[in-house]
Amino acid sequence: MAAGAGRLMFEGFMVNAWEVSGIVAVVAGVVGFFTVLRGSVFAAHAIPNGSFAGAAGAGLVGVSTIFGLGVAAFVGALGIGLLGRRGRHDAVTALMLVMMLATGALFVSLGNQYEPAVYALLFGEVLGVSDNQLWPTLVLGLVCVAAIAALYRPLMLSSALPEVGEARGIGAFRIELAFLGVLALATAMTVPVVGTLLIFSLMIGAPAAARSLTDRPGVAMALSVVLALVVVWSAIAASYETDWPVGFFVGTGSAAVFVAARLWQAGRERFARRRRPRGRQPEGLGSVA
Amino acid sequence: MSLGFFVFAPGFWDNEAVHVALAVGTAVAIVAGVVGVFTVMRGQSFAGESLGDIGTTGGSAAALVGAGPLAGFVAVDVLAAAAMELVGVQRVRGRDLATGIVLGAAIGLAAFFLYLDSTQGSGNGSTVTILFGSIFAISSATIPAVVGLAALAVTMIVVLYRPLLLATVSPEMAAARGIPVRLVGALYLLALALATALAAITIGTILSTALLIGPAAAALRLTRRPLRAMLGATAIGIGAVWLGILLAYDSYHWPPHEHGWPVSFFVVALVFLGYLASGLVEWRRERGA
């Protein structure tokens, strides 16, 4: 790396990029930990994706993007939570998602928005974060982390042992709604930075990797934040150096971290147990479980 | 001036693009209905949604090398289905996570290809076209490929019907009867990949789930019999596509300006309304019973 480029990377508008993406990674690591634990992967994909409608609508009527994102994310979370009580949960999530995306497509078409703006919304534009985006991101990020801290025990109980939680008066539906709400909030703050399609990647890859490295929840959560920070910051550095889109590095980096953690886990298990190597099973027979 | 004049705006029946759209839409709605019923019954909505999104990678890569989008969708979706099968989509536990990781990496790649598309100038406007579809832009030369792939997917489901149904309802019983459950699941995933690719050229990659899941989920609320549900889903799908095309054609004269509303929006909105209406029917029947 050239020395000049190295210095410029930490100056001017790049300072915002580092700071904002740091906040985003912390929130994604914390919220993502529970997303993976609860198996809400599909919801974590659907809510940010669906909030695209809000951002496109905000562009159309001329209010701030983050407001539009927030409103759409909460509508999506409520819709998934309420409609999912009846009917099949995954089908409802899929339908809610495409309905919101289609609305977004309509807004884009009606507003004659430029292609780069749509691309930035979907895939993020962390290098273009402005000064006045910094404070809302920080405040919303703190609210997210505080909400998770306040919900920590009931959320943990109802995620790991739903029956015990229910017996102690922690309603699974109420917790689900509360969690979807936090997810919506995290969406509103993170989408302008990494895009609707990629926040999901960050929320799944790093926490899932962390969980396969340790069984202790506190450690896993901390590790998940660290891994998310590593992924995002190295993505920004790589994007700055190559001029390629940051989303490319976030998406592939998250997957790489997950695969590396799984390989590490598999290697450790094999070493610890020294299991008799299983022979190759004939294709397509048995293995129902 | 008859009522028909207002419903069918002038030129609707003579328009070449409309003919192609109606033909493609019908073929796709049939496949989506037939394949979608199993997708909903097997709880694989997220896999369907992910395959649709992953098609973006194929479409953007195809635009880069100057190939047609359908070839890109099919190639990448079949590859992604194989990858999902390898990472363990057949197990319920951890399935969403495996799907999510593949999805995240693929979207990162799509971000990269779309970036190259826009910087190299050849595929200008491809982001919106690939993601949200444009059924009126399909050339009539694509029809044979669409019909051929549709026939292939439907034939696969017809041949697999009995073992697939048993493997869906009760994997243990299917295995006890000597049905290769994993092979059947893998072949089904292949049919799903074809159906998603077809849906993607109709209403766009990130909206393709609507045709796949929506009509099937609605039909399964009206009847529990899979064959009837397939017929119902096909009918709902065809209805939504036809009406969507008609409304989009008429919308050229709607506000805010002389500019048609996107077809995909109408199709998805009609599918969503269909799903809500089926809930109403189910609710009334339950009250009556």
Interface residues (C-beta under 8 A of the other chain):
Chain A: V36 G39 V41 F42 A44 H45 N49 R86 G87 R88 D90 A91 V92 T93 A94 L95 L97 V98 M99 L101 A102 T103 A105 L106 V108 S109 L110 N112 E115 P116 V118 Y119 L122 F123 G195 L197 L198 F200 S201 I204 G205 A208 W244 P245 G247 F248 F249 V250 G251 T252 G253 S254 A255 F258 V259 E283 G284 L285 G286 S287 V288 A289
Chain B: V40 G43 Q44 S45 F46 G48 E49 D53 R91 D96 L97 T99 G100 I101 V102 L103 G104 A105 A106 I107 G108 L109 A110 A111 F112 L114 Y115 S118 N124 G125 T127 V128 L131 F132 P171 E172 A175 P180 V181 R182 L183 G204 I206 L207 T209 A210 I213 G214 A216 A217 L220 R221 P256 H259 W261 P262 S264 F265 V267 V268 A269 V271 F272 Y275 G279
